[in-house]
């Protein structure tokens, strides 16, 4: 199992982005089992010479509030295109949390609530 790199929330990293390797001779995997649900049990997958293949990817990205535009752009350009292809079910979930000691004004609550509704948020609310 590969070790995951961790960093403090909001930390910035200088990272080299790696393009995918091109190997036209690669044998496509053989998949058996139920793949209708992302939460279902992992199907049995065999690759060349009966080797087991890794069939799922999970990533958690904490984004600094002062650079969220760049972080979303980098995610869109450097990760998602490599996962979003034929035969892959891609699920992306965005969770936003905001805390303001003095509370949010009525106008800000109205704007954010209306925009969340227009953007079809599954859940969006303000609380104490």
C-alpha positions as CSV (number, residue, x, y, z in Angstrom):
1,X,0.0,0.0,0.0
2,X,1.4,3.4,-1.0
3,X,1.9,6.0,1.7
4,X,-0.4,9.1,1.4
5,X,1.2,12.5,1.7
6,X,-0.5,14.7,4.3
7,X,-0.2,18.4,5.0
8,X,-1.7,21.0,7.3
9,X,-5.0,22.5,6.0
10,X,-4.3,25.5,3.9
11,X,-0.7,24.5,3.2
12,X,0.6,25.1,-0.3
13,X,2.8,22.6,-2.1
14,X,5.1,23.1,-5.0
15,X,4.5,19.9,-6.9
16,X,5.5,18.7,-10.3
17,X,2.5,17.4,-12.2
18,X,3.1,14.1,-14.0
19,X,1.6,13.4,-17.4
20,X,0.1,9.9,-17.9
21,X,2.4,7.2,-19.3
22,X,1.6,6.2,-22.9
23,X,1.6,2.4,-23.4
24,X,-0.5,1.3,-26.4
25,X,0.5,-2.3,-25.9
26,X,-1.2,-2.4,-22.4
27,X,-3.8,-5.2,-22.2
28,X,-7.2,-3.9,-21.1
29,X,-8.4,-5.4,-17.8
30,X,-11.1,-8.0,-17.4
31,X,-13.9,-7.0,-15.0
32,X,-16.3,-9.2,-13.2
33,X,-18.8,-8.4,-10.4
34,X,-21.3,-5.6,-9.7
35,X,-20.2,-2.1,-10.8
36,X,-23.5,-0.3,-10.6
37,X,-22.9,1.4,-7.3
38,X,-19.7,3.2,-6.2
39,X,-20.4,2.0,-2.7
40,X,-20.8,-1.7,-3.7
41,X,-18.1,-4.3,-3.0
42,X,-15.0,-4.0,-5.1
43,X,-15.4,-6.2,-8.2
44,X,-12.8,-8.8,-9.1
45,X,-10.5,-7.4,-11.8
46,X,-7.7,-9.2,-13.5
47,X,-5.1,-7.7,-15.8
48,X,-2.3,-9.1,-17.8
49,X,-1.0,-12.5,-16.6
50,X,-3.7,-12.7,-13.9
51,X,-2.4,-9.8,-11.9
52,X,-5.0,-7.9,-9.7
53,X,-5.5,-4.3,-10.7
54,X,-6.4,-1.4,-8.4
55,X,-10.0,-0.4,-9.3
56,X,-10.8,2.6,-7.1
57,X,-9.3,6.0,-6.5
58,X,-10.2,8.2,-3.5
59,X,-8.7,11.6,-2.8
60,X,-9.3,14.3,-0.2
61,X,-8.1,17.8,-1.0
62,X,-8.2,20.6,1.6
63,X,-8.2,23.9,-0.2
64,X,-7.0,27.2,1.3
65,X,-9.7,29.9,1.3
66,X,-7.3,32.4,-0.3
67,X,-6.5,30.2,-3.3
68,X,-9.6,28.2,-4.0
69,X,-9.9,29.3,-7.6
70,X,-6.4,28.0,-8.5
71,X,-7.0,24.8,-6.5
72,X,-10.3,24.0,-8.3
73,X,-8.6,24.8,-11.7
74,X,-5.7,22.5,-10.9
75,X,-8.1,19.7,-9.9
76,X,-10.1,20.2,-13.1
77,X,-7.0,20.2,-15.3
78,X,-4.6,17.7,-13.6
79,X,-6.7,15.1,-11.9
80,X,-10.3,14.8,-13.3
81,X,-9.5,14.4,-17.0
82,X,-7.3,11.4,-16.1
83,X,-10.1,9.7,-14.2
84,X,-13.1,10.7,-16.4
85,X,-13.0,8.3,-19.4
86,X,-15.1,5.5,-20.8
87,X,-15.6,2.7,-18.3
88,X,-15.0,4.9,-15.2
89,X,-17.8,6.1,-12.9
90,X,-16.6,9.4,-11.5
91,X,-18.2,10.9,-8.4
92,X,-17.1,14.4,-7.2
93,X,-18.4,15.8,-3.9
94,X,-17.7,19.4,-2.7
95,X,-18.3,20.3,0.9
96,X,-18.1,23.9,2.0
97,X,-17.9,25.0,5.6
98,X,-17.7,28.6,6.8
99,X,-17.7,30.0,10.3
100,X,-18.0,33.7,11.2
101,X,-17.7,34.7,14.9
102,X,-20.0,37.7,14.5
103,X,-22.5,35.7,12.5
104,X,-23.6,36.2,8.8
105,X,-25.8,39.1,7.9
106,X,-29.4,38.5,6.7
107,X,-28.4,39.7,3.2
108,X,-25.4,37.3,3.0
109,X,-27.6,34.4,4.2
110,X,-30.2,35.2,1.6
111,X,-27.6,35.4,-1.2
112,X,-25.8,32.3,-0.3
113,X,-29.1,30.3,0.3
114,X,-30.6,31.4,-3.0
115,X,-27.3,30.6,-4.9
116,X,-27.1,27.2,-3.3
117,X,-30.6,26.5,-4.4
118,X,-30.0,27.6,-7.9
119,X,-26.8,25.5,-8.0
120,X,-28.8,22.5,-6.8
121,X,-26.9,21.9,-3.5
122,X,-28.2,18.7,-1.9
123,X,-27.9,20.4,1.5
124,X,-27.2,24.0,2.4
125,X,-28.1,25.8,5.6
126,X,-26.8,28.2,8.2
127,X,-26.7,27.2,11.9
128,X,-25.6,28.4,15.4
